[in-house]
Amino acid sequence: MTQSGGGRRRAPRTNHAAKQASTNGIEGETSKRFQRGMRAFRQIAGRKAGEAFDPLAGIAPNFSRYAMAFFGDLYTRPGLDRRSRQIATISALTALGTAPSQLRFHIEAGLNVGLTRTQIVEVITQLTLYVGAPAAGNAFAAAADVFAKRP
């Protein structure tokens, strides 16, 4: 407890989210894992890095910390460059067929790390045989959305 100007005692402020995260192995926003994840995320997300988890803040505030720490664990591993990781991610999300907003995000991230529109279209075309025409068609629609919003 600390003394305020009026003689009243008040409890010191604590960062409950950081405390909660540290008890779950994430160690809050200052953890090395979280910071590594944020750096990697900013590199692929570009201008949208700050808003990616905003919609979840009200209902799942710890989710972004968990996801960012795990993202850093995966995206900073040796063995694949950022372009290859985005090809793998676009492929997986196309195959899932159930994550259109994440697919659009990663198509844009693919462009951010140097994939061309032609390469992204070719990846989706290659997947058509394996994921089926409906999933590929949805992925092409997501790509068209992203391409239309970028110069």
C-alpha positions as CSV (number, residue, x, y, z in Angstrom):
1,M,0.0,0.0,0.0
2,T,1.2,3.5,-0.7
3,Q,0.2,6.8,0.9
4,S,-1.6,9.3,-1.2
5,G,-1.6,13.1,-0.6
6,G,-4.8,13.0,1.4
7,G,-3.5,10.4,3.9
8,R,-5.5,7.6,2.3
9,R,-3.7,4.4,1.5
10,R,-4.2,2.8,-1.9
11,A,-3.0,-0.4,-3.4
12,P,-0.2,-0.2,-5.9
13,R,-1.2,-0.7,-9.5
14,T,-0.5,-4.1,-11.0
15,N,-0.6,-5.3,-14.5
16,H,-3.1,-8.2,-14.0
17,A,-2.8,-9.3,-17.6
18,A,0.9,-9.6,-17.4
19,K,0.6,-11.4,-14.0
20,Q,-2.0,-13.8,-15.5
21,A,0.2,-14.4,-18.6
22,S,3.3,-15.1,-16.4
23,T,1.4,-17.7,-14.5
24,N,0.6,-19.4,-17.8
25,G,4.2,-19.4,-19.0
26,I,3.9,-16.4,-21.4
27,E,5.4,-13.9,-18.9
28,G,3.3,-11.0,-20.2
29,E,4.2,-8.5,-22.9
30,T,7.7,-8.1,-21.7
31,S,8.7,-11.7,-22.3
32,K,11.4,-12.5,-24.8
33,R,9.0,-14.9,-26.6
34,F,6.3,-12.2,-26.9
35,Q,8.8,-9.6,-28.1
36,R,10.3,-12.1,-30.6
37,G,6.8,-12.9,-31.8
38,M,5.9,-9.2,-32.2
39,R,9.0,-8.5,-34.3
40,A,8.3,-11.4,-36.6
41,F,4.6,-10.5,-36.8
42,R,5.4,-6.9,-37.7
43,Q,7.7,-8.1,-40.5
44,I,5.0,-10.0,-42.2
45,A,1.9,-8.0,-41.2
46,G,3.2,-4.6,-42.2
47,R,0.8,-1.8,-41.6
48,K,-1.9,-4.1,-40.2
49,A,0.3,-5.5,-37.3
50,G,-1.3,-3.3,-34.7
51,E,-4.9,-4.2,-35.5
52,A,-4.8,-7.9,-36.1
53,F,-5.9,-8.9,-32.6
54,D,-8.0,-5.8,-31.8
55,P,-11.4,-7.5,-32.3
56,L,-10.5,-10.1,-29.6
57,A,-9.3,-7.7,-26.9
58,G,-12.8,-7.5,-25.3
59,I,-13.5,-11.2,-25.2
60,A,-10.1,-12.9,-25.1
61,P,-7.5,-10.4,-23.9
62,N,-4.8,-13.1,-23.2
63,F,-5.2,-14.7,-26.6
64,S,-3.0,-12.2,-28.4
65,R,-0.2,-12.7,-25.9
66,Y,-0.4,-16.5,-26.2
67,A,-0.7,-16.3,-30.0
68,M,2.2,-13.8,-30.3
69,A,4.5,-15.9,-28.2
70,F,3.7,-19.0,-30.2
71,F,4.0,-17.1,-33.4
72,G,7.5,-16.0,-32.5
73,D,8.4,-19.6,-31.6
74,L,7.3,-20.8,-35.1
75,Y,8.2,-17.9,-37.4
76,T,11.7,-17.4,-36.1
77,R,12.8,-21.0,-36.5
78,P,15.6,-21.7,-38.9
79,G,15.0,-23.7,-42.1
80,L,12.4,-21.7,-44.0
81,D,12.5,-18.1,-45.1
82,R,9.4,-15.8,-44.7
83,R,8.2,-16.4,-48.3
84,S,8.2,-20.1,-47.8
85,R,6.4,-19.8,-44.5
86,Q,3.7,-17.7,-46.1
87,I,3.3,-20.2,-49.0
88,A,2.8,-23.0,-46.4
89,T,0.4,-20.8,-44.4
90,I,-1.6,-19.8,-47.5
91,S,-1.7,-23.5,-48.5
92,A,-2.9,-24.6,-45.1
93,L,-5.6,-22.0,-44.9
94,T,-6.8,-22.7,-48.4
95,A,-7.1,-26.4,-47.6
96,L,-9.0,-25.7,-44.3
97,G,-11.5,-23.6,-46.2
98,T,-12.9,-22.3,-42.9
99,A,-10.7,-19.2,-42.2
100,P,-11.3,-16.6,-44.8
101,S,-10.2,-13.6,-42.8
102,Q,-6.9,-15.4,-41.8
103,L,-6.4,-16.4,-45.4
104,R,-6.8,-12.8,-46.6
105,F,-4.4,-11.7,-43.9
106,H,-1.8,-14.2,-44.9
107,I,-2.2,-13.5,-48.7
108,E,-1.4,-9.8,-47.8
109,A,1.5,-11.0,-45.6
110,G,2.8,-13.0,-48.5
111,L,2.8,-9.8,-50.6
112,N,4.5,-8.0,-47.7
113,V,7.4,-10.5,-47.7
114,G,7.9,-10.5,-51.4
115,L,5.6,-13.0,-53.0
116,T,4.1,-11.8,-56.2
117,R,0.4,-12.0,-57.1
118,T,1.3,-14.5,-59.8
119,Q,3.0,-16.7,-57.2
120,I,0.1,-16.6,-54.9
121,V,-2.4,-17.4,-57.7
122,E,-0.1,-20.3,-58.7
123,V,0.0,-21.7,-55.2
124,I,-3.8,-21.7,-55.1
125,T,-4.0,-23.2,-58.6
126,Q,-1.6,-26.0,-57.5
127,L,-3.8,-26.8,-54.5
128,T,-7.0,-27.1,-56.6
129,L,-6.5,-30.8,-57.3
130,Y,-5.9,-31.5,-53.6
131,V,-8.4,-29.2,-51.8
132,G,-11.2,-29.2,-54.4
133,A,-12.7,-26.5,-56.6
134,P,-14.9,-24.8,-53.9
135,A,-12.0,-24.3,-51.5
136,A,-9.7,-23.1,-54.3
137,G,-12.5,-20.8,-55.6
138,N,-12.9,-19.3,-52.1
139,A,-9.1,-18.8,-51.9
140,F,-9.1,-17.1,-55.4
141,A,-11.9,-14.8,-54.1
142,A,-9.8,-13.9,-51.0
143,A,-6.8,-13.2,-53.2
144,A,-8.9,-11.0,-55.5
145,D,-10.1,-9.1,-52.5
146,V,-6.6,-8.5,-51.2
147,F,-5.2,-7.6,-54.7
148,A,-8.0,-5.1,-55.2
149,K,-7.1,-3.2,-52.0
150,R,-3.4,-3.0,-52.8
151,P,-1.8,-0.8,-55.5
